[in-house]
């Protein structure tokens, strides 16, 4: 008998087999897939709109560090303790070289692990959820 895990979200119950199948058909849940697509598109649209509005507000703020409405702060645009390194390197390449430290970093050789231990690699392999088509 196959073990199953149950996922319950938004009044929809889906029994998902435990393990790692390479493919699963969601024909019975087409409306859920369609809803995901609609919401993903809505998020893109709203994200774009939000970025446009934020750009306009930042342009209006200019170099000011605080934006107020009726005397009350609604945004701050203060400097944080982080350098825009890419911009600095582009504008001052020689000075960037002077202030660049070379450090050794220990790094796992992922390609060797994958070649020598494919099952172990697969167990820890990252997965990305993305829409196809």
Protein Blocks (a to p, Z undefined) as FASTA:
>chain_A
ZZdddddeehiacdddedjdfbdcfklmmmmmmmmmmmmmmmmmmmmmmmmmmmmmmmmn
mmafbdceehiafbdcddcdddcfklmmmmmmmlmmmmpccdddddddfklmmmmmmmlm
mmmpccddddeZZ
